[in-house]
């Protein structure tokens, strides 16, 4: 993994400030991104970030720096940080260095590749737009996802981002036979352990890889773990020609780690304290996720929105890379409408008649219109009551409320908590259900008949069983 002759190039630690380490090299200065090793048994890893002058460089430690002191010898490994790739990494869990952290032996049939790769050239990128069916009604109908695209999952804390991601993994592996790579950036280690157990129980682990840079790890490790996961994803796309679903939870933590590194490096912060290089750092990561002639990496990224403020620079920069945005609403979650995706704020760039078809496009527009009218009428209803509305407006409210209930769905990954059996709903069934609700076929049905069901036929079955009892 690290070249042997590089041990000849030795440096000396001249200062340690938190995770930032300055090193003096007498012979020649290692290039930027080179991995350095120091400390007892060389367990402290440092990545070169900048060369200060002819003999001094500044790096960021990717491991804790306890015990590091001035005068310690530093080894130039002669290469950048590398990630393991190959069939042997499937069903395993790794850290930023490619060390197995699932308590099993290190995989043997693997190669090592640099985590710093250039994005695929434009000539190799695919220009065909294809719809990726998730089996989740509200997404497939109102914000369809494109194969090889980047989708953002926006929401504050505790509105269901991670639950939605785990459901997507389940559906990708079960229905699309692809590879899923889960990258946890600065998230709780408890969530990683739970996810591993859930995926094992769901039987999808054989086609999955997990990479974690946890909350308690230094900012350098959190800043590079996304690149490690991407290198693994690129292997499956380019060498094995498979479709890859790359789930990043949470891309905001990547920006946050970059901000910490920038602050430690002594760079002048820009707006709201973010790093001045925010746009460049995010682009270096995002531009590698693409659809090529070999296969597609499709990415779904959870984006924590600070204080639910969508004008925050982190949210704004992330938005610019996405082809679809799924916005989770705390209000819908409080009403029990899960998945709590806001149908009016969520959108997709492929939602055009040319890609999704005339019927689907027209239906989606009609659903949005109905829900938007209901949102406007809510103020009047809260002040004057439903009785003061015209008959036409009352019909709109009835349709909208039934649509809202129909667009909820029980998940496979939450079966043990909700007691509802998980459902995968084909796009054609979801469209048919919405169309029939808009035609007022379910005017006489109770709203609860349409809540937490799969296809619309289940509502008919629910009503008849209720009437019999």
Secondary structure, DSSP 8 states (H G I E B T S, - for coil): ---SGGGGSEEEEEEEETTEEEEEESS----TTEEEEESGGG-EEEEEEEE-SSSEEEEEESS--TT--TT-EEEEEEEE-EEEESGGGTTEEE-TTS-B-SSS---SS-EEEES------GGGB-----EE--S-HHHHHHS-EETT-EEEEEE-TTSSHHHHHHHHHHHHHHHH--EEEEEEES--HHHHHHHHHHHHHHT-GGGEEEEEE-TTS-HHHHHHHHHHHHHHHHHHHHTS---EEEEEE-HHHHHHHHHHHHHHTT----GGG--TTHHHHHHHHHTT--BBSS-BEEEEEEEE-GGG-TTSHHHHHHHTT-SEEEEB-HHHHHTT-SS-B-TTT-EETT-SHHHH-HHHHHHHHHHHHHHHHHHHHHHHHHHH-GGGS-HHHHHHHHHHHHHHHHT----GGGHHHH--------HHHHHHHHHHHHTTTTTTS-GGGGTT-SSTHHHHHHHHHHHH-
